Amino acid sequence: MKTLQQFTSVHACVHNHFSQERHLISRDLYRPRRSAALTEWKSLVT
């Protein structure tokens, strides 16, 4: 149960970082935001 709670905590942070409400914004705005989020994620992981 403890590991499940740890997983969901980490998953929530990652999901919130990448969830950009794609259906609410244009592709021209979505792509740069997605790229920025991925770049930031890579810098945090390495």
Backbone torsions as a table, in degrees:
resi	resn	phi	psi	omega
1	MET	NA	-38.8	-180.0
2	LYS	-63.3	-42.6	-179.8
3	THR	-66.8	-33.4	176.8
4	LEU	-64.6	-41.8	178.0
5	GLN	-64.3	-39.6	177.8
6	GLN	-64.8	-43.7	179.7
7	PHE	-61.2	-47.6	-177.3
8	THR	-66.1	-32.1	177.1
9	SER	-64.8	-47.2	179.1
10	VAL	-66.8	-43.3	-179.5
11	HIS	-60.0	-41.4	179.8
12	ALA	-61.2	-42.2	178.8
13	CYS	-63.8	-45.0	-179.2
14	VAL	-66.9	-44.6	-179.3
15	HIS	-61.0	-44.6	179.8
16	ASN	-63.8	-31.6	179.6
17	HIS	-68.4	-38.9	-175.0
18	PHE	-98.7	-17.1	-179.6
19	SER	-72.3	113.4	-175.0
20	GLN	-118.2	18.2	179.3
21	GLU	51.1	56.5	-173.7
22	ARG	-50.4	-36.8	-177.0
23	HIS	-72.9	-9.2	-177.2
24	LEU	-103.3	-11.3	-177.5
25	ILE	-126.2	159.3	-178.7
26	SER	-74.7	160.8	178.6
27	ARG	-63.0	-37.1	179.9
28	ASP	-62.2	-30.2	178.0
29	LEU	-88.8	-34.6	-177.3
30	TYR	-64.4	-47.1	-175.0
31	ARG	-59.4	-48.6	178.1
32	PRO	-63.7	-37.5	178.2
33	ARG	-65.0	-42.3	179.7
34	ARG	-64.3	-43.3	178.3
35	SER	-62.8	-41.6	179.0
36	ALA	-64.5	-41.1	178.9
37	ALA	-64.4	-41.8	179.8
38	LEU	-66.3	-40.6	177.5
39	THR	-62.5	-44.4	178.5
40	GLU	-63.7	-41.4	179.2
41	TRP	-61.4	-44.6	179.8
42	LYS	-62.1	-37.7	179.2
43	SER	-69.2	-31.2	178.9
44	LEU	-75.4	-34.6	-175.0
45	VAL	-78.3	-35.8	-177.0
46	THR	-89.5	NA	NA
